[in-house]
Amino acid sequence: MDKQEKDVLFLMALAVSGAVLASGLAAFQQWIIVLPLTIAVFLIMILTLFQYKHKFAHLAESIENWAMIIVLIGIIISFIYLYRPV
C-alpha cells in the first residue's frame, strides 16, 4: 500500500470519527431516530481503522460496492415514498 492510499484511509477514518462524534451528540438529543445511524457509523469507523492497519483493500472495495447499492436502493425507496400518489 503506497503512501497516498494510507493518507486517504487515515482521512477517511478521521472523517468517520467526526461523524461518530456528531451523530453521538445528535443521539443524545433524539436517540430513537439517530441511534441506528450512530451504531452504523461506529461500525464503519472500526472497519476503516481495521483496514488502515491490516491492508484489506479487497474487503474495502467489496464494502464500498455494497454501500453504494444500499444507498441507491435507499434513494429509490425514498423517492417512491416521497412521490407516491395519495
C-alpha positions as CSV (number, residue, x, y, z in Angstrom):
1,M,0.0,0.0,0.0
2,D,1.6,3.3,-1.0
3,K,1.7,6.5,1.0
4,Q,-1.1,8.2,-0.8
5,E,-3.6,5.3,-0.1
6,K,-2.5,5.4,3.6
7,D,-3.2,9.1,3.7
8,V,-6.7,8.6,2.1
9,L,-7.5,5.9,4.6
10,F,-6.4,8.0,7.5
11,L,-8.5,10.9,6.3
12,M,-11.5,8.5,5.9
13,A,-11.0,7.3,9.4
14,L,-10.8,10.9,10.7
15,A,-14.0,11.8,8.8
16,V,-15.8,8.8,10.2
17,S,-14.6,9.7,13.7
18,G,-16.1,13.1,13.3
19,A,-19.4,11.6,12.1
20,V,-19.4,9.4,15.2
21,L,-19.0,12.4,17.4
22,A,-21.6,14.4,15.6
23,S,-24.1,11.6,15.5
24,G,-23.4,10.8,19.1
25,L,-24.3,14.4,20.1
26,A,-27.4,14.2,18.0
27,A,-28.3,10.8,19.5
28,F,-28.1,12.5,22.9
29,Q,-30.9,14.8,21.7
30,Q,-33.0,12.4,19.7
31,W,-31.8,8.9,20.5
32,I,-34.7,7.0,18.9
33,I,-34.1,8.4,15.4
34,V,-30.3,8.8,15.4
35,L,-29.1,5.8,17.4
36,P,-29.1,3.3,14.5
37,L,-27.1,5.8,12.4
38,T,-24.6,6.2,15.2
39,I,-24.1,2.5,15.6
40,A,-23.7,2.1,11.8
41,V,-21.1,4.9,11.6
42,F,-19.3,3.4,14.6
43,L,-19.0,0.1,12.8
44,I,-17.8,1.8,9.6
45,M,-15.2,3.6,11.7
46,I,-14.0,0.3,13.2
47,L,-13.8,-1.3,9.7
48,T,-12.0,1.6,8.3
49,L,-9.4,1.6,11.0
50,F,-9.1,-2.2,10.7
51,Q,-8.5,-1.7,7.0
52,Y,-5.9,1.0,7.6
53,K,-3.9,-1.2,9.9
54,H,-4.2,-4.6,8.1
55,K,-4.3,-3.7,4.4
56,F,-7.6,-5.2,3.4
57,A,-8.1,-3.3,0.2
58,H,-10.3,-6.0,-1.4
59,L,-12.6,-6.0,1.7
60,A,-12.9,-2.2,1.4
61,E,-13.8,-2.4,-2.3
62,S,-16.5,-5.0,-1.6
63,I,-17.9,-3.0,1.3
64,E,-17.9,0.1,-0.9
65,N,-19.8,-1.6,-3.6
66,W,-22.4,-2.9,-1.2
67,A,-22.7,0.5,0.4
68,M,-23.3,2.1,-3.0
69,I,-26.0,-0.5,-3.7
70,I,-27.7,0.1,-0.4
71,V,-27.6,3.9,-0.8
72,L,-29.0,3.6,-4.3
73,I,-31.9,1.4,-3.0
74,G,-32.5,3.8,-0.2
75,I,-32.7,6.8,-2.6
76,I,-35.1,4.9,-4.9
77,I,-37.3,3.9,-1.9
78,S,-37.3,7.5,-0.6
79,F,-38.3,8.9,-3.9
80,I,-41.1,6.3,-4.2
81,Y,-42.2,7.2,-0.7
82,L,-42.0,10.9,-1.4
83,Y,-43.8,10.9,-4.7
84,R,-46.4,8.2,-4.1
85,P,-50.0,9.0,-5.0
86,V,-52.2,9.8,-2.0
